[in-house]
Amino acid sequence: MVNAGAAQAMAAGEAVSPPRRRTAAARLENAVGMLVEIPAALLVLAEIITLFAGIVARYVLQQPLIWSDELASILFLWLAMLGAVVAFRRSEHMRMTAGVANAGPALRAYLDVLATCAALAFLLLIVGPSYQYAYEESFITTPALQISNSWRAAALPVGTCLMLLFAFLRLMRVGDAALVIKAVFSVAALVALFWFASPWLKPLGNLNLVIFFVGVVGFCVFAGVPIAFAFGLATFGYLALTTRTPLMVLVGRMDEGMSHLILLAVPLFVFLGLLIEMTGMARAMVTFLASLLGHVRGGLNYVLVGAMYLVSGISGSKAADMAAVAPVLFPEMMERGARPGDLVALLAATGAQTETIPPSLVLITIGSVTGVSISALFTGGLLPGVVCAITLSALVWWRYRREDLSHVKRATRSEVLRAFVIALPALALPFVIRAAVVEGVATATEVSTIGIVYGFVVGLTIYRQFDWRRLVPMLIETACLSGAILLIIGTATGMAWGLTQSGFSRALAAAMTGLPGGSASFIAVSILAFIVLGSVLEGIPAIVLFGPLLFPIAGAVGVHEVHYAMIIILAMGIGLFAPPFGVGYYAACAIGRVDPAEGIRPIWGYMLALLAGLIIVAIFPWISIGFL
């Protein structure tokens, strides 16, 4: 759904493109794509092995590997950049396509080519500073491995150049030369306009923040430019045209944002989510819940809510959660007469409901950019998800209170017991992960590797559904999704740094702390802001951009940092999964194979139920911090 416009535009372009040029570009793209995807997959595997070896050496052998974290950090930046390249080649970088999807065919094709040209412009602008940054890093020697830090920093110019290559190849495959020229001219004209306007921009002071970080970002996002490149263009323009800051600083901030070791949990939990779906662990859990509740009115809807809660405690990725649960439940639910629109609406709502369930990628991101304890966030996120599950279940009860179950057979006690025994190894996984963190066996970054090893063992020995042929595609998919997320974090970190250096954070702090009503007003404004930000920017970019600015303010007005984290995550989730702009809703529709128009009406009831749960969480801080 997100990239439908791009696919249609590309298909239209290729239909009239010269066969020889199209074939040559396609062959080169496939060859280079293979050369990127295989190393990216191997890097994911190497990170798993390195971190798990560190756990074994430290906890079992009592001989810590002093170089393991350093090696993991070096490999991680390469994984992030090569993953971003894979995502660029596959057109899977996050973008908002609400405006593009509603445009006519001609305008849609133009906007899709324009998005590629905008990304190309950003890459051309930073290729020099990224090379300079890698060169400067060559004078630094790593403490444990005693090698030049340029081995790590080289990932930035290499990844940039590879994305440049794929951008050129994509433009070559567009058959309408006039369309390409028009898009290239449009981007070049806008860049030139800003460049020549530089003497007039500098005296404007902080008004430039509105011009670049609202105007440029807003225009790019609504035009369908991938969010990471929209952030990057705005930040580069602001630094280059209105300040004297060396542009190499932007690359340094991107490096800092992308290579934070805590974020290494992102690709590992993404892979874990794919693993539990492939091994049948998710299906076993859902089958047990269905045998327990399938005979009551709305029972399978309760199962959907509960299954998403359980699976979210394993994978951390909403897309992986929905993909694991929906194919198992939807066919049976439709046989019972459930409307597809209502099913996909509830699926999207549970995606928002479970954003706080550890090991949520959003929790990990908040911890990395704000310094809040990951362990505290993991503990604080459990009950808010339960509260929202209760409000969703209350609405399910009301909607399905007259459901006809005369044709449904209740599972016997022996069938329930058998399903429980089968599901027990899968049900144990969330507790294994949490216990490993609480008992100090592994850090929040490392614990995913314990889950992966557990999943491998259980999948091979108990469920015996391990498909070795899917392993490499899963590793590539992990690198792809991780690269798309991490590039956004990198460019958003650069933008947040620009906002901080401008003094905007001090002005924002003064305005927010001065709101009448104190902490209650601050929380209310934050809820409204993050619902909007979640729908426009998606979750992680909004957190990275505004988290470092707002968390200190929350502390100043007396709001506990973990309580505040739960509030903004739930608010952001409502925006992320609410139509018409929330891309999470369209992801749920794609996974459930349901027309998005069918879920528009029923989802609003679920969104109101989630909002009620959010208000309860906001009013009663104990729900978030009672067990800290």
ZAMARGU-4260 file (C-alpha; in steps of 0.2 Angstrom, whole numbers, plus 5000, padded with zeros to 4 digits):
<rodrens>
0) 5000/5000/5000 | 5014/5012/5005 | 5023/5010/4989 | 5009/5006/4977 | 5011/5023/4968
5) 5030/5020/4965 | 5026/5003/4959 | 5013/5009/4946 | 5024/5023/4941 | 5039/5012/4938
10) 5028/4999/4929 | 5022/5013/4918 | 5039/5020/4915 | 5047/5003/4911 | 5033/5000/4898
15) 5040/5013/4886 | 5058/5013/4891 | 5071/5007/4878 | 5073/4988/4881 | 5092/4989/4880
20) 5094/5002/4893 | 5081/4995/4904 | 5089/4978/4903 | 5106/4984/4907 | 5100/4994/4921
25) 5090/4980/4928 | 5105/4968/4927 | 5117/4980/4935 | 5105/4983/4949 | 5102/4965/4952
30) 5120/4961/4953 | 5125/4976/4964 | 5109/4972/4975 | 5115/4954/4978 | 5133/4961/4982
35) 5124/4972/4996 | 5111/4960/5002 | 5122/4945/5006 | 5135/4955/5016 | 5120/4964/5025
40) 5113/4946/5030 | 5130/4940/5036 | 5131/4956/5047 | 5115/4952/5055 | 5121/4934/5058
45) 5138/4941/5064 | 5130/4953/5077 | 5120/4938/5084 | 5135/4927/5086 | 5146/4941/5093
50) 5133/4947/5106 | 5129/4929/5111 | 5147/4924/5113 | 5149/4939/5124 | 5135/4933/5136
55) 5142/4915/5136 | 5160/4921/5140 | 5154/4933/5153 | 5141/4924/5162 | 5146/4905/5159
60) 5165/4906/5157 | 5167/4921/5169 | 5180/4928/5156 | 5172/4943/5148 | 5177/4947/5130
65) 5183/4965/5131 | 5182/4967/5112 | 5164/4961/5109 | 5155/4977/5111 | 5168/4986/5101
70) 5167/4974/5087 | 5148/4974/5088 | 5148/4993/5086 | 5159/4993/5071 | 5148/4980/5062
75) 5132/4989/5068 | 5136/5005/5058 | 5140/4994/5042 | 5123/4984/5045 | 5114/5001/5047
80) 5121/5008/5031 | 5120/4992/5020 | 5102/4989/5027 | 5098/5007/5022 | 5104/5003/5004
85) 5094/4987/5003 | 5079/4997/5009 | 5082/5010/4996 | 5084/4998/4982 | 5067/4989/4987
90) 5058/5006/4990 | 5055/5002/5008 | 5061/5017/5016 | 5046/5024/5027 | 5036/5038/5018
95) 5019/5045/5019 | 5009/5042/5003 | 4992/5049/5008 | 4994/5064/4996 | 5003/5053/4983
100) 4989/5040/4983 | 4975/5052/4980 | 4984/5061/4965 | 4980/5057/4947 | 4991/5044/4938
105) 5002/5058/4929 | 5004/5068/4945 | 5008/5052/4955 | 5021/5046/4943 | 5029/5064/4944
110) 5029/5064/4963 | 5037/5046/4963 | 5051/5052/4952 | 5053/5068/4962 | 5055/5058/4978
115) 5069/5048/4970 | 5077/5065/4964 | 5075/5073/4981 | 5084/5058/4989 | 5097/5059/4976
120) 5100/5077/4980 | 5103/5073/4998 | 5115/5059/4994 | 5125/5070/4983 | 5126/5084/4996
125) 5133/5073/5010 | 5144/5061/5000 | 5158/5074/5002 | 5156/5077/5020 | 5154/5059/5024
130) 5171/5055/5015 | 5179/5069/5025 | 5171/5062/5041 | 5178/5045/5038 | 5195/5052/5034
135) 5195/5062/5051 | 5191/5046/5060 | 5206/5038/5053 | 5217/5047/5066 | 5207/5038/5080
140) 5212/5021/5086 | 5199/5010/5094 | 5204/5005/5112 | 5201/4986/5112 | 5205/4981/5094
145) 5218/4994/5091 | 5212/4997/5073 | 5209/5014/5065 | 5191/5020/5067 | 5190/5023/5049
150) 5186/5005/5047 | 5169/5009/5055 | 5166/5026/5048 | 5169/5021/5030 | 5152/5013/5031
155) 5144/5031/5029 | 5152/5036/5012 | 5151/5018/5006 | 5133/5017/5010 | 5130/5034/5003
160) 5138/5030/4986 | 5128/5014/4985 | 5112/5023/4987 | 5117/5035/4974 | 5120/5021/4962
165) 5103/5014/4965 | 5095/5031/4963 | 5103/5033/4946 | 5098/5016/4941 | 5080/5019/4946
170) 5080/5035/4936 | 5087/5025/4921 | 5073/5013/4922 | 5060/5026/4920 | 5055/5027/4902
175) 5048/5044/4901 | 5064/5055/4899 | 5053/5071/4900 | 5046/5066/4917 | 5064/5063/4923
180) 5070/5079/4917 | 5055/5088/4924 | 5058/5080/4941 | 5077/5083/4941 | 5074/5102/4936
185) 5061/5104/4950 | 5073/5098/4963 | 5088/5107/4956 | 5078/5123/4955 | 5072/5122/4973
190) 5090/5119/4979 | 5096/5134/4968 | 5082/5145/4975 | 5087/5141/4993 | 5106/5143/4989
195) 5104/5161/4981 | 5092/5166/4995 | 5105/5162/5008 | 5110/5181/5011 | 5092/5184/5015
200) 5090/5169/5026 | 5104/5171/5039 | 5097/5187/5046 | 5080/5179/5050 | 5087/5170/5065
205) 5075/5156/5072 | 5062/5160/5059 | 5073/5148/5049 | 5068/5134/5060 | 5050/5136/5053
210) 5056/5138/5035 | 5067/5122/5035 | 5060/5111/5049 | 5042/5114/5046 | 5041/5121/5028
215) 5054/5110/5019 | 5051/5094/5030 | 5032/5096/5028 | 5033/5099/5009 | 5045/5084/5007
220) 5034/5072/5018 | 5018/5076/5010 | 5026/5075/4992 | 5030/5057/4997 | 5049/5059/4999
225) 5055/5046/5012 | 5055/5053/5029 | 5074/5050/5032 | 5079/5060/5017 | 5066/5074/5021
230) 5074/5076/5038 | 5092/5075/5030 | 5088/5089/5017 | 5080/5101/5029 | 5095/5099/5041
235) 5108/5100/5028 | 5099/5116/5021 | 5098/5124/5038 | 5116/5121/5043 | 5123/5125/5026
240) 5113/5141/5022 | 5110/5149/5039 | 5125/5144/5050 | 5144/5142/5050 | 5143/5124/5056
245) 5155/5112/5046 | 5143/5100/5036 | 5154/5086/5042 | 5145/5089/5059 | 5129/5083/5051
250) 5137/5066/5046 | 5144/5065/5064 | 5127/5067/5072 | 5120/5054/5060 | 5134/5042/5065
255) 5130/5045/5083 | 5111/5042/5081 | 5113/5027/5070 | 5127/5018/5080 | 5121/5019/5098
260) 5124/5001/5104 | 5107/5001/5113 | 5099/5002/5095 | 5107/4985/5091 | 5092/4978/5099
265) 5082/4984/5084 | 5088/4972/5070 | 5090/4957/5083 | 5072/4959/5089 | 5065/4961/5071
270) 5074/4944/5067 | 5067/4936/5082 | 5049/4941/5077 | 5052/4933/5060 | 5059/4918/5068
275) 5044/4915/5080 | 5032/4916/5065 | 5043/4904/5054 | 5045/4891/5068 | 5026/4890/5072
280) 5028/4897/5089 | 5016/4911/5086 | 5003/4899/5079 | 5005/4888/5094 | 5001/4903/5106
285) 4986/4909/5096 | 4979/4891/5094 | 4980/4889/5113 | 4971/4906/5116 | 4957/4901/5103
290) 4954/4884/5112 | 4952/4894/5128 | 4940/4908/5122 | 4934/4903/5105 | 4917/4898/5112
295) 4912/4914/5120 | 4904/4929/5110 | 4918/4939/5102 | 4930/4926/5109 | 4942/4926/5094
300) 4942/4945/5095 | 4948/4943/5113 | 4961/4931/5107 | 4967/4943/5094 | 4970/4956/5108
305) 4978/4943/5119 | 4989/4936/5105 | 4995/4953/5100 | 5000/4956/5118 | 5010/4940/5120
310) 5018/4941/5103 | 5023/4959/5106 | 5032/4953/5121 | 5044/4943/5110 | 5047/4952/5093
315) 5046/4971/5097 | 5041/4974/5079 | 5022/4978/5076 | 5023/4972/5058 | 5030/4956/5063
320) 5017/4955/5077 | 5003/4957/5065 | 5010/4946/5052 | 5012/4932/5065 | 4994/4933/5071
325) 4982/4939/5057 | 4985/4924/5045 | 4981/4912/5060 | 4965/4920/5066 | 4957/4929/5051
330) 4950/4914/5042 | 4941/4907/5057 | 4934/4924/5062 | 4928/4926/5044 | 4919/4909/5044
335) 4910/4915/5060 | 4903/4930/5051 | 4915/4943/5056 | 4917/4958/5044 | 4934/4960/5036
340) 4934/4979/5040 | 4931/4976/5058 | 4945/4963/5059 | 4958/4974/5051 | 4952/4989/5062
345) 4954/4978/5078 | 4971/4972/5071 | 4977/4990/5069 | 4970/4995/5086 | 4980/4981/5094
350) 4995/4987/5085 | 4993/5004/5094 | 4989/4995/5111 | 5005/4985/5111 | 5017/4999/5108
355) 5022/4999/5126 | 5024/4980/5128 | 5043/4976/5130 | 5054/4974/5120 | 5045/4987/5109
360) 5057/4995/5097 | 5050/5012/5102 | 5055/5009/5121 | 5072/5005/5115 | 5073/5020/5105
365) 5067/5031/5119 | 5080/5024/5130 | 5094/5027/5118 | 5089/5046/5114 | 5084/5051/5132
370) 5095/5041/5143 | 5080/5033/5152 | 5083/5016/5159 | 5078/5003/5146 | 5075/4991/5161
375) 5063/5003/5169 | 5054/5006/5152 | 5052/4987/5150 | 5044/4986/5167 | 5033/5001/5166
380) 5026/4996/5149 | 5017/4980/5154 | 5002/4987/5163 | 4998/5002/5151 | 4996/4988/5138
385) 4984/4979/5149 | 4973/4994/5152 | 4971/4997/5134 | 4968/4979/5131 | 4953/4980/5144
390) 4946/4996/5135 | 4947/4987/5118 | 4939/4971/5126 | 4925/4981/5133 | 4921/4988/5116
395) 4922/4970/5108 | 4910/4964/5121 | 4897/4978/5116 | 4899/4975/5098 | 4898/4956/5099
400) 4886/4954/5113 | 4873/4946/5101 | 4885/4935/5091 | 4877/4919/5085 | 4888/4905/5091
405) 4876/4890/5089 | 4888/4882/5076 | 4903/4884/5086 | 4909/4869/5096 | 4917/4872/5113
410) 4934/4864/5115 | 4935/4850/5128 | 4946/4851/5143 | 4958/4838/5135 | 4959/4849/5119
415) 4963/4865/5129 | 4976/4855/5139 | 4984/4848/5124 | 4985/4866/5116 | 4992/4873/5132
420) 5006/4859/5132 | 5010/4862/5114 | 5010/4881/5117 | 5020/4881/5133 | 5038/4882/5125
425) 5032/4897/5115 | 5023/4905/5130 | 5038/4904/5140 | 5049/4914/5128 | 5043/4932/5135
430) 5047/4926/5152 | 5064/4920/5147 | 5068/4936/5139 | 5062/4947/5154 | 5071/4935/5167
435) 5087/4937/5157 | 5087/4956/5159 | 5081/4956/5177 | 5093/4943/5183 | 5108/4952/5175
440) 5112/4938/5163 | 5111/4950/5148 | 5108/4968/5144 | 5093/4975/5135 | 5104/4974/5119
445) 5110/4957/5121 | 5094/4948/5128 | 5087/4947/5110 | 5101/4934/5106 | 5095/4923/5120
450) 5078/4924/5113 | 5085/4919/5095 | 5095/4905/5102 | 5079/4899/5112 | 5069/4901/5096
455) 5081/4891/5086 | 5082/4876/5098 | 5063/4876/5101 | 5059/4877/5082 | 5071/4863/5078
460) 5068/4851/5092 | 5050/4854/5097 | 5039/4862/5083 | 5050/4855/5069 | 5044/4868/5057
465) 5061/4876/5054 | 5063/4880/5036 | 5081/4883/5032 | 5077/4890/5015 | 5069/4905/5023
470) 5084/4909/5034 | 5093/4920/5021 | 5078/4930/5016 | 5074/4933/5034 | 5091/4940/5038
475) 5090/4951/5022 | 5073/4957/5028 | 5080/4961/5045 | 5094/4971/5038 | 5081/4980/5026
480) 5069/4985/5040 | 5083/4990/5052 | 5092/5001/5039 | 5076/5010/5036 | 5073/5013/5054
485) 5091/5017/5058 | 5093/5030/5044 | 5078/5039/5050 | 5085/5039/5068 | 5102/5046/5061
490) 5095/5060/5051 | 5082/5064/5065 | 5097/5065/5077 | 5105/5078/5066 | 5089/5088/5065
495) 5087/5087/5084 | 5105/5093/5086 | 5101/5108/5075 | 5086/5112/5085 | 5095/5111/5101
500) 5110/5122/5095 | 5098/5135/5089 | 5091/5138/5106 | 5074/5131/5101 | 5074/5118/5116
505) 5076/5132/5128 | 5062/5142/5121 | 5051/5126/5120 | 5055/5122/5138 | 5051/5140/5144
510) 5034/5139/5134 | 5029/5121/5140 | 5034/5124/5158 | 5024/5140/5158 | 5008/5132/5153
515) 4993/5136/5165 | 4988/5120/5174 | 5006/5113/5177 | 5009/5095/5173 | 4991/5091/5168
520) 4991/5104/5154 | 5009/5098/5149 | 5002/5080/5147 | 4987/5085/5138 | 4997/5096/5125
525) 5009/5081/5123 | 4995/5069/5120 | 4988/5080/5106 | 5005/5083/5099 | 5011/5065/5098
530) 4994/5059/5090 | 4997/5072/5076 | 5016/5068/5075 | 5013/5049/5075 | 5001/5050/5060
535) 5013/5062/5050 | 5031/5056/5055 | 5027/5038/5061 | 5033/5033/5079 | 5052/5032/5079
540) 5056/5048/5070 | 5044/5058/5081 | 5052/5050/5097 | 5070/5054/5091 | 5066/5072/5086
545) 5056/5078/5101 | 5060/5065/5115 | 5077/5074/5119 | 5068/5091/5120 | 5052/5086/5129
550) 5058/5073/5142 | 5068/5086/5152 | 5053/5098/5152 | 5042/5083/5159 | 5055/5081/5173
555) 5054/5100/5176 | 5035/5100/5178 | 5035/5085/5189 | 5031/5071/5177 | 5040/5054/5180
560) 5050/5050/5165 | 5044/5032/5163 | 5026/5038/5165 | 5028/5052/5152 | 5036/5039/5140
565) 5021/5028/5142 | 5009/5042/5138 | 5018/5048/5122 | 5020/5031/5116 | 5002/5027/5117
570) 4997/5044/5110 | 5009/5041/5095 | 5002/5024/5092 | 4985/5031/5091 | 4991/5043/5077
575) 5002/5029/5069 | 4987/5017/5067 | 4973/5029/5064 | 4967/5033/5046 | 4968/5043/5035
580) 4987/5047/5038 | 4993/5033/5049 | 5003/5021/5039 | 5002/5008/5053 | 4983/5006/5048
585) 4988/5003/5030 | 5001/4990/5035 | 4987/4981/5045 | 4976/4981/5029 | 4990/4974/5018
590) 4994/4960/5031 | 4975/4956/5033 | 4973/4958/5014 | 4958/4969/5017 | 4953/4985/5007
595) 4957/5000/5018 | 4940/5008/5014 | 4931/4993/5024 | 4940/4997/5040 | 4938/5016/5041
600) 4921/5016/5050 | 4924/5003/5063 | 4941/5008/5068 | 4936/5025/5075 | 4927/5016/5089
605) 4943/5006/5093 | 4953/5022/5093 | 4941/5030/5105 | 4943/5015/5116 | 4962/5017/5115
610) 4960/5035/5119 | 4950/5031/5135 | 4964/5019/5140 | 4977/5032/5137 | 4968/5045/5148
615) 4967/5032/5162 | 4986/5029/5161 | 4989/5048/5161 | 4978/5051/5176 | 4985/5036/5186
620) 5004/5037/5186 | 5005/5021/5197 | 5000/5011/5181 | 5017/5015/5173 | 5028/5017/5188
625) 5020/5006/5202 | 5032/4991/5200 | 5048/5001/5197
</rodrens>
